[in-house]
């Protein structure tokens, strides 16, 4: 993972790591946009918390079809503000739910079918809260963070998703 200045394009990775006392103050443990493969283990480890009774994790993978058409290739790109927007979404979820720890990573660049595109996780005192917070996190990331998907279909057509 290469770190770059906040809000710049290129190889992007921004990790928020708050060990010790800061962990109790800021539950956002890991946020990143990367052009390298993602790790479920890394995200799961980031949300470990002794006060959490429930951890929910969502993994989004590249599928071989969309809307009835076969997908041959897929790429993600993002706006320079994507990291800041990801942080804003994470802070909103942490404020709305009793989040003990939260992590989210999204991939950019060219991906293949089966690759991990996004991994998010949330730990809370109870499982219901963790499920709800995790769903809110991934749904809001998809709708509010300026990350765009470019799909190339087997029939030669292409589609941008989220670039409106």
GUTI-337105 format. One record per atom (N, C-alpha, C, O): residue number from 0; residue in one letter; atom name; x, y, z. Coordinates in steps of 0.2 Angstrom, whole numbers, plus 5000, padded with zeros to 4 digits. Last residue first. Layout:
<rs>
- NUM:a:CA:X:Y:Z
...
</rs>
This chain:
<rs>
- 163:x:N:4885:5048:4936
- 163:x:CA:4880:5053:4934
- 163:x:C:4881:5060:4938
- 163:x:O:4877:5064:4937
- 162:x:N:4892:5037:4938
- 162:x:CA:4896:5043:4935
- 162:x:C:4891:5048:4933
- 162:x:O:4893:5053:4929
- 161:x:N:4887:5025:4941
- 161:x:CA:4888:5030:4947
- 161:x:C:4892:5036:4944
- 161:x:O:4894:5040:4949
- 160:x:N:4894:5016:4928
- 160:x:CA:4889:5016:4933
- 160:x:C:4892:5021:4939
- 160:x:O:4897:5020:4941
- 159:x:N:4896:5015:4911
- 159:x:CA:4898:5019:4917
- 159:x:C:4893:5018:4922
- 159:x:O:4887:5020:4921
- 158:x:N:4897:5003:4899
- 158:x:CA:4893:5006:4903
- 158:x:C:4897:5009:4909
- 158:x:O:4901:5006:4912
- 157:x:N:4898:4996:4882
- 157:x:CA:4901:4998:4888
- 157:x:C:4896:5002:4892
- 157:x:O:4891:5005:4890
- 156:x:N:4898:4982:4870
- 156:x:CA:4895:4989:4873
- 156:x:C:4899:4990:4880
- 156:x:O:4902:4985:4883
- 155:x:N:4902:4970:4866
- 155:x:CA:4905:4976:4864
- 155:x:C:4903:4982:4867
- 155:x:O:4906:4987:4866
- 154:x:N:4896:4959:4872
- 154:x:CA:4893:4961:4866
- 154:x:C:4897:4967:4863
- 154:x:O:4895:4970:4858
- 153:x:N:4902:4958:4885
- 153:x:CA:4904:4953:4879
- 153:x:C:4901:4955:4872
- 153:x:O:4905:4954:4867
- 152:x:N:4906:4975:4891
- 152:x:CA:4902:4969:4890
- 152:x:C:4904:4964:4884
- 152:x:O:4907:4967:4880
- 151:x:N:4913:4983:4904
- 151:x:CA:4914:4981:4897
- 151:x:C:4910:4975:4896
- 151:x:O:4912:4970:4899
- 150:x:N:4910:4996:4915
- 150:x:CA:4910:4989:4913
- 150:x:C:4910:4989:4906
- 150:x:O:4907:4993:4902
- 149:x:N:4917:5006:4927
- 149:x:CA:4916:5006:4920
- 149:x:C:4916:4998:4918
- 149:x:O:4921:4995:4919
- 148:x:N:4911:5015:4942
- 148:x:CA:4913:5008:4939
- 148:x:C:4912:5008:4931
- 148:x:O:4907:5011:4929
- 147:x:N:4917:5027:4953
- 147:x:CA:4914:5025:4947
- 147:x:C:4916:5018:4944
- 147:x:O:4922:5017:4944
- 146:x:N:4915:5036:4967
- 146:x:CA:4919:5030:4964
- 146:x:C:4914:5027:4959
- 146:x:O:4908:5026:4960
- 145:x:N:4911:5047:4977
- 145:x:CA:4912:5047:4970
- 145:x:C:4917:5042:4967
- 145:x:O:4923:5044:4966
- 144:x:N:4899:5041:4989
- 144:x:CA:4906:5042:4988
- 144:x:C:4908:5042:4980
- 144:x:O:4905:5037:4977
- 143:x:N:4885:5038:4989
- 143:x:CA:4888:5045:4991
- 143:x:C:4895:5046:4989
- 143:x:O:4897:5052:4988
- 142:x:N:4881:5025:4987
- 142:x:CA:4877:5031:4984
- 142:x:C:4881:5038:4985
- 142:x:O:4879:5042:4981
- 141:x:N:4891:5017:4992
- 141:x:CA:4889:5016:4985
- 141:x:C:4886:5022:4983
- 141:x:O:4887:5024:4977
- 140:x:N:4891:5022:5006
- 140:x:CA:4897:5022:5002
- 140:x:C:4895:5021:4994
- 140:x:O:4898:5025:4990
- 139:x:N:4878:5018:5009
- 139:x:CA:4880:5025:5009
- 139:x:C:4886:5026:5005
- 139:x:O:4887:5031:5001
- 138:x:N:4879:5004:5009
- 138:x:CA:4874:5008:5005
- 138:x:C:4876:5015:5004
- 138:x:O:4875:5017:4998
- 137:x:N:4889:5002:5019
- 137:x:CA:4890:5000:5012
- 137:x:C:4885:5004:5007
- 137:x:O:4887:5006:5002
- 136:x:N:4883:5008:5031
- 136:x:CA:4889:5010:5028
- 136:x:C:4890:5008:5021
- 136:x:O:4892:5012:5017
- 135:x:N:4871:5001:5032
- 135:x:CA:4871:5008:5031
- 135:x:C:4877:5010:5028
- 135:x:O:4877:5015:5023
- 134:x:N:4876:4988:5035
- 134:x:CA:4872:4989:5029
- 134:x:C:4872:4997:5027
- 134:x:O:4872:4999:5021
- 133:x:N:4883:4991:5047
- 133:x:CA:4886:4988:5041
- 133:x:C:4883:4990:5035
- 133:x:O:4885:4992:5030
- 132:x:N:4872:4994:5055
- 132:x:CA:4877:4999:5054
- 132:x:C:4881:4997:5048
- 132:x:O:4883:5002:5044
- 131:x:N:4864:4982:5055
- 131:x:CA:4861:4988:5053
- 131:x:C:4867:4994:5051
- 131:x:O:4866:4997:5046
- 130:x:N:4874:4973:5061
- 130:x:CA:4871:4972:5054
- 130:x:C:4868:4978:5051
- 130:x:O:4870:4980:5045
- 129:x:N:4876:4979:5073
- 129:x:CA:4882:4979:5069
- 129:x:C:4879:4977:5062
- 129:x:O:4882:4980:5057
- 128:x:N:4864:4979:5079
- 128:x:CA:4867:4985:5078
- 128:x:C:4872:4985:5073
- 128:x:O:4873:4989:5068
- 127:x:N:4863:4965:5080
- 127:x:CA:4858:4969:5076
- 127:x:C:4860:4975:5074
- 127:x:O:4860:4978:5069
- 126:x:N:4874:4961:5089
- 126:x:CA:4874:4959:5082
- 126:x:C:4869:4963:5078
- 126:x:O:4870:4965:5072
- 125:x:N:4880:4974:5100
- 125:x:CA:4876:4969:5099
- 125:x:C:4875:4967:5091
- 125:x:O:4877:4972:5087
- 124:x:N:4891:4984:5100
- 124:x:CA:4889:4980:5106
- 124:x:C:4885:4974:5105
- 124:x:O:4886:4968:5108
- 123:x:N:4899:4982:5084
- 123:x:CA:4895:4986:5089
- 123:x:C:4894:4981:5095
- 123:x:O:4896:4975:5095
- 122:x:N:4909:4984:5070
- 122:x:CA:4908:4981:5076
- 122:x:C:4904:4985:5081
- 122:x:O:4906:4991:5082
- 121:x:N:4909:4983:5053
- 121:x:CA:4908:4987:5058
- 121:x:C:4907:4982:5064
- 121:x:O:4904:4977:5064
- 120:x:N:4917:4983:5037
- 120:x:CA:4915:4980:5043
- 120:x:C:4914:4985:5048
- 120:x:O:4917:4990:5049
- 119:x:N:4919:4981:5019
- 119:x:CA:4918:4985:5025
- 119:x:C:4916:4981:5031
- 119:x:O:4913:4975:5030
- 118:x:N:4927:4981:5004
- 118:x:CA:4926:4977:5010
- 118:x:C:4925:4982:5016
- 118:x:O:4929:4987:5017
- 117:x:N:4926:4979:4986
- 117:x:CA:4925:4983:4992
- 117:x:C:4924:4979:4998
- 117:x:O:4921:4973:4998
- 116:x:N:4930:4970:4977
- 116:x:CA:4930:4977:4975
- 116:x:C:4929:4982:4981
- 116:x:O:4932:4987:4981
- 115:x:N:4940:4956:4974
- 115:x:CA:4936:4960:4979
- 115:x:C:4936:4967:4977
- 115:x:O:4942:4970:4975
- 114:x:N:4937:4946:4959
- 114:x:CA:4941:4951:4963
- 114:x:C:4937:4954:4968
- 114:x:O:4931:4955:4967
- 113:x:N:4928:4940:4951
- 113:x:CA:4930:4937:4957
- 113:x:C:4934:4941:4962
- 113:x:O:4934:4939:4968
- 112:x:N:4934:4946:4936
- 112:x:CA:4928:4943:4939
- 112:x:C:4931:4939:4945
- 112:x:O:4936:4935:4945
- 111:x:N:4946:4959:4939
- 111:x:CA:4944:4953:4936
- 111:x:C:4938:4950:4939
- 111:x:O:4937:4952:4945
- 110:x:N:4949:4977:4937
- 110:x:CA:4948:4971:4941
- 110:x:C:4946:4965:4937
- 110:x:O:4943:4966:4931
- 109:x:N:4959:4991:4936
- 109:x:CA:4956:4986:4933
- 109:x:C:4955:4980:4937
- 109:x:O:4960:4978:4940
- 108:x:N:4955:5004:4949
- 108:x:CA:4959:5001:4944
- 108:x:C:4955:4995:4940
- 108:x:O:4949:4995:4941
- 107:x:N:4952:5003:4967
- 107:x:CA:4951:5006:4960
- 107:x:C:4956:5003:4955
- 107:x:O:4960:4999:4957
- 106:x:N:4943:4996:4981
- 106:x:CA:4948:4996:4976
- 106:x:C:4947:5000:4970
- 106:x:O:4941:5001:4968
- 105:x:N:4941:5001:4997
- 105:x:CA:4938:5001:4991
- 105:x:C:4944:5000:4986
- 105:x:O:4949:5004:4986
- 104:x:N:4937:4998:5014
- 104:x:CA:4942:4999:5009
- 104:x:C:4939:4998:5002
- 104:x:O:4935:4993:5002
- 103:x:N:4933:5002:5031
- 103:x:CA:4931:5002:5024
- 103:x:C:4937:5003:5019
- 103:x:O:4941:5007:5020
- 102:x:N:4928:5000:5048
- 102:x:CA:4933:5000:5043
- 102:x:C:4930:4999:5036
- 102:x:O:4925:4996:5035
- 101:x:N:4925:5003:5065
- 101:x:CA:4923:5003:5058
- 101:x:C:4929:5003:5053
- 101:x:O:4934:5006:5055
- 100:x:N:4920:5000:5082
- 100:x:CA:4925:5001:5077
- 100:x:C:4922:5000:5070
- 100:x:O:4917:4996:5069
- 99:x:N:4908:5002:5089
- 99:x:CA:4914:5002:5093
- 99:x:C:4920:5003:5088
- 99:x:O:4925:5006:5090
- 98:x:N:4894:5012:5086
- 98:x:CA:4899:5008:5083
- 98:x:C:4905:5008:5088
- 98:x:O:4907:5014:5090
- 97:x:N:4879:5013:5088
- 97:x:CA:4884:5012:5094
- 97:x:C:4890:5009:5091
- 97:x:O:4892:5003:5094
- 96:x:N:4875:5025:5075
- 96:x:CA:4875:5018:5078
- 96:x:C:4880:5018:5084
- 96:x:O:4885:5022:5084
- 95:x:N:4877:5038:5071
- 95:x:CA:4870:5036:5071
- 95:x:C:4870:5029:5074
- 95:x:O:4864:5027:5076
- 94:x:N:4891:5040:5070
- 94:x:CA:4887:5044:5075
- 94:x:C:4880:5042:5075
- 94:x:O:4877:5043:5081
- 93:x:N:4895:5031:5061
- 93:x:CA:4898:5030:5068
- 93:x:C:4894:5035:5073
- 93:x:O:4893:5033:5079
- 92:x:N:4889:5036:5050
- 92:x:CA:4887:5030:5052
- 92:x:C:4889:5029:5060
- 92:x:O:4885:5026:5064
- 91:x:N:4897:5048:5049
- 91:x:CA:4889:5048:5049
- 91:x:C:4887:5042:5052
- 91:x:O:4883:5042:5057
- 90:x:N:4910:5043:5047
- 90:x:CA:4908:5047:5053
- 90:x:C:4901:5048:5054
- 90:x:O:4898:5047:5060
- 89:x:N:4908:5037:5034
- 89:x:CA:4910:5033:5040
- 89:x:C:4908:5037:5047
- 89:x:O:4906:5034:5051
- 88:x:N:4905:5049:5026
- 88:x:CA:4900:5043:5027
- 88:x:C:4902:5039:5033
- 88:x:O:4897:5037:5037
- 87:x:N:4918:5056:5028
- 87:x:CA:4911:5059:5030
- 87:x:C:4906:5053:5031
- 87:x:O:4902:5054:5036
- 86:x:N:4927:5046:5022
- 86:x:CA:4927:5048:5029
- 86:x:C:4921:5051:5032
- 86:x:O:4918:5049:5037
- 85:x:N:4922:5047:5009
- 85:x:CA:4922:5040:5013
- 85:x:C:4922:5042:5020
- 85:x:O:4919:5039:5024
- 84:x:N:4925:5060:5006
- 84:x:CA:4918:5058:5006
- 84:x:C:4917:5051:5010
- 84:x:O:4912:5050:5014
- 83:x:N:4939:5059:5006
- 83:x:CA:4936:5064:5011
- 83:x:C:4928:5062:5012
- 83:x:O:4925:5062:5017
- 82:x:N:4941:5050:4996
- 82:x:CA:4943:5049:5002
- 82:x:C:4940:5053:5008
- 82:x:O:4938:5050:5013
- 81:x:N:4936:5057:4985
- 81:x:CA:4933:5051:4987
- 81:x:C:4935:5049:4994
- 81:x:O:4931:5047:4998
- 80:x:N:4941:5069:4978
- 80:x:CA:4937:5070:4985
- 80:x:C:4935:5063:4988
- 80:x:O:4932:5063:4993
- 79:x:N:4945:5065:4966
- 79:x:CA:4950:5066:4971
- 79:x:C:4947:5067:4978
- 79:x:O:4951:5066:4983
- 78:x:N:4935:5051:4961
- 78:x:CA:4936:5058:4961
- 78:x:C:4941:5059:4966
- 78:x:O:4942:5055:4971
- 77:x:N:4940:5035:4953
- 77:x:CA:4937:5039:4958
- 77:x:C:4939:5047:4958
- 77:x:O:4944:5048:4954
- 76:x:N:4936:5019:4945
- 76:x:CA:4940:5026:4946
- 76:x:C:4937:5030:4951
- 76:x:O:4931:5029:4953
- 75:x:N:4937:5002:4941
- 75:x:CA:4935:5008:4945
- 75:x:C:4939:5013:4945
- 75:x:O:4945:5013:4945
- 74:x:N:4932:4991:4928
- 74:x:CA:4937:4995:4931
- 74:x:C:4934:5000:4935
- 74:x:O:4928:5003:4934
- 73:x:N:4931:4976:4920
- 73:x:CA:4928:4981:4924
- 73:x:C:4933:4985:4927
- 73:x:O:4939:4982:4929
- 72:x:N:4925:4964:4907
- 72:x:CA:4931:4968:4910
- 72:x:C:4927:4973:4915
- 72:x:O:4922:4976:4913
- 71:x:N:4914:4957:4903
- 71:x:CA:4921:4954:4902
- 71:x:C:4926:4958:4906
- 71:x:O:4931:4955:4907
- 70:x:N:4898:4952:4908
- 70:x:CA:4904:4957:4909
- 70:x:C:4910:4954:4908
- 70:x:O:4912:4948:4911
- 69:x:N:4884:4949:4899
- 69:x:CA:4890:4946:4902
- 69:x:C:4895:4951:4902
- 69:x:O:4896:4955:4897
- 68:x:N:4868:4955:4905
- 68:x:CA:4873:4955:4900
- 68:x:C:4880:4952:4903
- 68:x:O:4881:4953:4909
- 67:x:N:4858:4956:4915
- 67:x:CA:4857:4951:4910
- 67:x:C:4863:4951:4904
- 67:x:O:4862:4947:4900
- 66:x:N:4864:4966:4924
- 66:x:CA:4858:4967:4920
- 66:x:C:4856:4962:4914
- 66:x:O:4854:4964:4909
- 65:x:N:4879:4958:4923
- 65:x:CA:4875:4964:4925
- 65:x:C:4870:4965:4921
- 65:x:O:4870:4966:4915
- 64:x:N:4892:4946:4927
- 64:x:CA:4886:4948:4923
- 64:x:C:4883:4954:4926
- 64:x:O:4884:4956:4932
- 63:x:N:4902:4941:4935
- 63:x:CA:4902:4940:4928
- 63:x:C:4897:4943:4924
- 63:x:O:4896:4941:4918
- 62:x:N:4906:4953:4948
- 62:x:CA:4903:4947:4946
- 62:x:C:4903:4947:4938
- 62:x:O:4905:4952:4935
- 61:x:N:4918:4957:4961
- 61:x:CA:4916:4958:4954
- 61:x:C:4912:4952:4951
- 61:x:O:4915:4946:4951
- 60:x:N:4911:4958:4977
- 60:x:CA:4915:4955:4972
- 60:x:C:4913:4957:4965
- 60:x:O:4907:4959:4964
- 59:x:N:4911:4965:4993
- 59:x:CA:4908:4966:4987
- 59:x:C:4913:4963:4982
- 59:x:O:4919:4965:4982
- 58:x:N:4908:4960:5009
- 58:x:CA:4913:4959:5004
- 58:x:C:4909:4960:4997
- 58:x:O:4905:4956:4996
- 57:x:N:4905:4965:5026
- 57:x:CA:4902:4964:5019
- 57:x:C:4908:4964:5014
- 57:x:O:4912:4969:5015
- 56:x:N:4902:4960:5042
- 56:x:CA:4907:4962:5037
- 56:x:C:4903:4961:5030
- 56:x:O:4900:4956:5029
- 55:x:N:4899:4964:5059
- 55:x:CA:4896:4962:5053
- 55:x:C:4901:4965:5047
- 55:x:O:4904:4970:5048
- 54:x:N:4900:4958:5076
- 54:x:CA:4904:4961:5070
- 54:x:C:4901:4959:5064
- 54:x:O:4900:4953:5062
- 53:x:N:4896:4960:5092
- 53:x:CA:4894:4958:5086
- 53:x:C:4898:4962:5081
- 53:x:O:4899:4968:5081
- 52:x:N:4900:4964:5104
- 52:x:CA:4897:4958:5104
- 52:x:C:4895:4955:5097
- 52:x:O:4893:4950:5096
- 51:x:N:4914:4974:5109
- 51:x:CA:4909:4972:5104
- 51:x:C:4907:4965:5104
- 51:x:O:4911:4961:5105
- 50:x:N:4924:4976:5118
- 50:x:CA:4917:4978:5120
- 50:x:C:4912:4977:5115
- 50:x:O:4906:4978:5116
- 49:x:N:4936:4973:5111
- 49:x:CA:4934:4968:5116
- 49:x:C:4927:4970:5119
- 49:x:O:4923:4966:5122
- 48:x:N:4937:4973:5094
- 48:x:CA:4936:4977:5099
- 48:x:C:4933:4973:5105
- 48:x:O:4928:4969:5104
- 47:x:N:4941:4973:5077
- 47:x:CA:4941:4970:5083
- 47:x:C:4941:4974:5089
- 47:x:O:4945:4979:5089
- 46:x:N:4943:4980:5065
- 46:x:CA:4937:4981:5069
- 46:x:C:4936:4977:5075
- 46:x:O:4931:4977:5079
- 45:x:N:4954:4975:5059
- 45:x:CA:4954:4982:5061
- 45:x:C:4948:4984:5065
- 45:x:O:4948:4989:5069
- 44:x:N:4952:4962:5056
- 44:x:CA:4956:4963:5061
- 44:x:C:4956:4971:5064
- 44:x:O:4956:4972:5070
- 43:x:N:4944:4964:5044
- 43:x:CA:4941:4961:5050
- 43:x:C:4945:4962:5056
- 43:x:O:4942:4964:5062
- 42:x:N:4953:4970:5036
- 42:x:CA:4947:4974:5038
- 42:x:C:4944:4971:5044
- 42:x:O:4942:4974:5049
- 41:x:N:4963:4959:5034
- 41:x:CA:4965:4966:5037
- 41:x:C:4959:4970:5039
- 41:x:O:4959:4973:5045
- 40:x:N:4954:4949:5029
- 40:x:CA:4958:4948:5036
- 40:x:C:4960:4955:5039
- 40:x:O:4959:4956:5044
- 39:x:N:4951:4954:5016
- 39:x:CA:4946:4953:5021
- 39:x:C:4949:4953:5028
- 39:x:O:4946:4956:5033
- 38:x:N:4961:4964:5007
- 38:x:CA:4961:4959:5012
- 38:x:C:4955:4959:5017
- 38:x:O:4955:4964:5020
- 37:x:N:4963:4969:4989
- 37:x:CA:4960:4970:4996
- 37:x:C:4961:4964:5000
- 37:x:O:4961:4958:4998
- 36:x:N:4976:4973:4978
- 36:x:CA:4971:4968:4980
- 36:x:C:4969:4970:4988
- 36:x:O:4973:4972:4992
- 35:x:N:4978:4991:4974
- 35:x:CA:4981:4984:4975
- 35:x:C:4975:4980:4978
- 35:x:O:4970:4982:4981
- 34:x:N:4974:5003:4974
- 34:x:CA:4974:5000:4968
- 34:x:C:4978:4994:4968
- 34:x:O:4980:4991:4963
- 33:x:N:4962:5009:4987
- 33:x:CA:4968:5006:4984
- 33:x:C:4968:5004:4977
- 33:x:O:4963:5002:4975
- 32:x:N:4957:5019:4999
- 32:x:CA:4955:5018:4992
- 32:x:C:4962:5015:4989
- 32:x:O:4967:5019:4990
- 31:x:N:4952:5017:5016
- 31:x:CA:4957:5017:5011
- 31:x:C:4954:5016:5004
- 31:x:O:4949:5012:5004
- 30:x:N:4952:5017:5034
- 30:x:CA:4948:5019:5028
- 30:x:C:4953:5019:5022
- 30:x:O:4959:5022:5023
- 29:x:N:4950:5011:5050
- 29:x:CA:4954:5010:5043
- 29:x:C:4949:5012:5038
- 29:x:O:4943:5010:5037
- 28:x:N:4944:5015:5061
- 28:x:CA:4950:5012:5062
- 28:x:C:4954:5011:5055
- 28:x:O:4960:5011:5055
- 27:x:N:4933:5025:5069
- 27:x:CA:4935:5024:5062
- 27:x:C:4943:5021:5062
- 27:x:O:4947:5025:5063
- 26:x:N:4931:5028:5082
- 26:x:CA:4930:5021:5080
- 26:x:C:4932:5020:5073
- 26:x:O:4932:5014:5071
- 25:x:N:4939:5038:5093
- 25:x:CA:4937:5038:5086
- 25:x:C:4937:5030:5084
- 25:x:O:4942:5027:5083
- 24:x:N:4940:5035:5107
- 24:x:CA:4937:5041:5104
- 24:x:C:4935:5041:5097
- 24:x:O:4930:5044:5095
- 23:x:N:4945:5022:5108
- 23:x:CA:4939:5024:5111
- 23:x:C:4936:5030:5109
- 23:x:O:4930:5031:5109
- 22:x:N:4957:5024:5101
- 22:x:CA:4952:5020:5098
- 22:x:C:4946:5021:5101
- 22:x:O:4940:5020:5098
- 21:x:N:4965:5032:5109
- 21:x:CA:4962:5036:5103
- 21:x:C:4956:5031:5100
- 21:x:O:4952:5033:5097
- 20:x:N:4972:5024:5118
- 20:x:CA:4966:5028:5120
- 20:x:C:4962:5031:5114
- 20:x:O:4956:5032:5115
- 19:x:N:4977:5012:5105
- 19:x:CA:4977:5014:5112
- 19:x:C:4971:5018:5114
- 19:x:O:4965:5016:5112
- 18:x:N:4977:5018:5088
- 18:x:CA:4978:5013:5094
- 18:x:C:4977:5016:5100
- 18:x:O:4977:5022:5101
- 17:x:N:4971:5021:5074
- 17:x:CA:4970:5025:5081
- 17:x:C:4971:5020:5087
- 17:x:O:4966:5017:5090
- 16:x:N:4973:5024:5058
- 16:x:CA:4975:5019:5063
- 16:x:C:4975:5023:5070
- 16:x:O:4979:5027:5071
- 15:x:N:4968:5026:5043
- 15:x:CA:4967:5029:5049
- 15:x:C:4968:5024:5055
- 15:x:O:4964:5020:5055
- 14:x:N:4975:5027:5027
- 14:x:CA:4973:5023:5033
- 14:x:C:4973:5027:5039
- 14:x:O:4978:5031:5041
- 13:x:N:4974:5029:5011
- 13:x:CA:4973:5033:5017
- 13:x:C:4971:5028:5023
- 13:x:O:4965:5026:5022
- 12:x:N:4979:5028:4995
- 12:x:CA:4978:5024:5001
- 12:x:C:4979:5029:5007
- 12:x:O:4983:5033:5008
- 11:x:N:4981:5028:4978
- 11:x:CA:4978:5031:4984
- 11:x:C:4977:5026:4989
- 11:x:O:4974:5021:4989
- 10:x:N:4990:5032:4965
- 10:x:CA:4989:5026:4970
- 10:x:C:4987:5029:4976
- 10:x:O:4991:5033:4979
- 9:x:N:4980:5045:4959
- 9:x:CA:4986:5041:4958
- 9:x:C:4985:5035:4962
- 9:x:O:4979:5033:4963
- 8:x:N:4976:5061:4967
- 8:x:CA:4974:5055:4963
- 8:x:C:4981:5051:4962
- 8:x:O:4986:5053:4965
- 7:x:N:4973:5067:4983
- 7:x:CA:4977:5067:4977
- 7:x:C:4975:5061:4973
- 7:x:O:4973:5056:4976
- 6:x:N:4968:5068:4996
- 6:x:CA:4964:5071:4991
- 6:x:C:4968:5071:4984
- 6:x:O:4966:5075:4980
- 5:x:N:4983:5067:5005
- 5:x:CA:4976:5067:5006
- 5:x:C:4973:5071:5000
- 5:x:O:4974:5077:4999
- 4:x:N:4997:5060:4997
- 4:x:CA:4994:5066:5001
- 4:x:C:4986:5066:5000
- 4:x:O:4984:5064:4995
- 3:x:N:4998:5042:4999
- 3:x:CA:4999:5049:4995
- 3:x:C:4995:5054:4999
- 3:x:O:4991:5053:5003
- 2:x:N:5005:5027:5002
- 2:x:CA:5001:5032:5004
- 2:x:C:5003:5038:5000
- 2:x:O:5008:5040:4998
- 1:x:N:5003:5011:4995
- 1:x:CA:5007:5017:4995
- 1:x:C:5002:5022:4998
- 1:x:O:4996:5023:4996
- 0:x:N:5004:4994:5000
- 0:x:CA:5000:5000:5000
- 0:x:C:5004:5006:5000
- 0:x:O:5009:5007:5004
</rs>
